[in-house]
Amino acid sequence: MTESRNKWYLNPWVVLALTFFVLGPFGLPLVYKCPRFGRLMKIVLTIVVAVYTVYAVLITAKTGEQTYKRIMELQATLLGGGF
């Protein structure tokens, strides 16, 4: 058995799962260390992870903004209602 088959962090499916569901851009070193990904695949995955990360940051910021607005509306309603 080869060394790459023994190490769980070199399994391409584990690397992809960790990168997209747990680590985000911090999983890219695993992508580049995995010998089963070719050069083109590594470049494509880097671009996809970058886009995915930017999208996640934008959605998080929008969600935070909406939550803040709702809290301020609730606070104004409670304080304006005589409580």
Secondary structure, DSSP 8 states (H G I E B T S, - for coil): --HHHH-GGG-HHHHHHHIIIIIGGGGHHHHHH-TTS-HHHHHHHHHHHHHHHHHHHHHHHHHHHHHHHHHHHHHHHHHHTT-
